[in-house]
């Protein structure tokens, strides 16, 4: 005769076994003598959560150092332009949100891809003859980060691979690995203002390559690709039949002596998902408003990718409706002088920082052309007491209270990244402290050899 055991969880006054007759196939079966599964707690984190890894947090959290208590901390590490209050958004932007909030018309659920009128506003803003857009080509998202996540999720399956810049924004790898997607890193060339090593890029493509990520203007490099270089990138993608995920969150954030070209405006056949948002150009990263622009003039994506993005967007029911309601006014009424003033401040800070760091023996900054960053090479042979960029930046914190991100965070050791959105006086003070630090630890060729011999 078959036996069954029913056991109650908990440690109360209930007996461990409830002896209740159970009928199966018309027969009554006593339960007291049953053998069966004993319920037990077995709650484990998912495989996806275990695969999720943020290299910036892993490295920064492991830097167990305290700043110099005699010097105020200057953080040049966080890519948030709002931190110090010197780069506020425009009054027109905040007024647009206030009026939407007061109207009470945007308090409910919106379609998961965004309100039709808001998608029309984004399409109208970015539409041009070289890369036409309609509302159906726009997916609104919760920030550019979610736009990148949806784009990756719709283009790549577990077991496939994506091509990611090195140095590059760490989120690409974090998202891909959590989805079971392999990351292949292609090199950027500092001696060529961080252009892509196109031969290396193309050598990485195989039958499992799902997409190529192109970040322009660049985080962490502050570089801006020329029209001719973008055309060469498109030629590789076309030759290999690989779609492009374009991270263009810093689009139009370029300095006056440079020109930004959205990659879709140069493409005749390569399908592109362009990811952007309000965060950086409008200086409101916390508002979490982003978008995907679908460029597919040869109908290579077809309905497959559009339908996939629709289904994926339904997982969280779309971005903030209040900001959606203000989008048209933000995009079309923000005065041009706001953008100009922001870029003037960033350009001035970039020039100050580049000039100051260029004068320091042992450092080689790479001049930026846009975005909010510049990268600095550490000539490690002249700082032999440090093993790598992580040790260098740790000691910079402990001795000078200046916090820069080691470029190991971006898969590019022996550099560090500087954020140039801080007030001018802080930039100058930080560079002065970095100079003091380097002068303290710099070893010329002979001194470095002597130190190596002592080891």
Secondary structure, 3 states (H helix, E strand, C coil): CCCCCCECCCCCCCCCECCCCEEECCEEECCCCCCCCCCCCCCCCCHHHHHCCCHHHHHHHCCCCCCCCCCCCEECCCCCCCCCCCCCCCHHHHHHHHHHHHHCCCCCCCCCCCCHHHHHHHHHHHCECCECCCHHHEEEECHHHHHHHHHHHHHCCCCCEEEEEECCCCHHHHHHHHCCCEEEEEEEEHHHCCEECHHHHHHCCCCCEEEEEEECCCCCCCCCCCHHHHHHHHHHHHHHCCEEEEECCCCCCECCCCCCCCHHHHCCCCCEEEEEECCCCCCCHHHCCEEEEEECCCCCCHHHHHHHHHHHHCCCCCCCHHHHHHHHHHHHHCCHHHHHHHHHHHHHHHHHHHHHHHCCCCEEEECCCECCEEEEEECHHHCCCCCCHHHHHHHHHHHHCEECEEHHHHCCCCEEEEECCCCHHHHHHHHHHHHHHHHHHCCCHHHHHHHHHHC
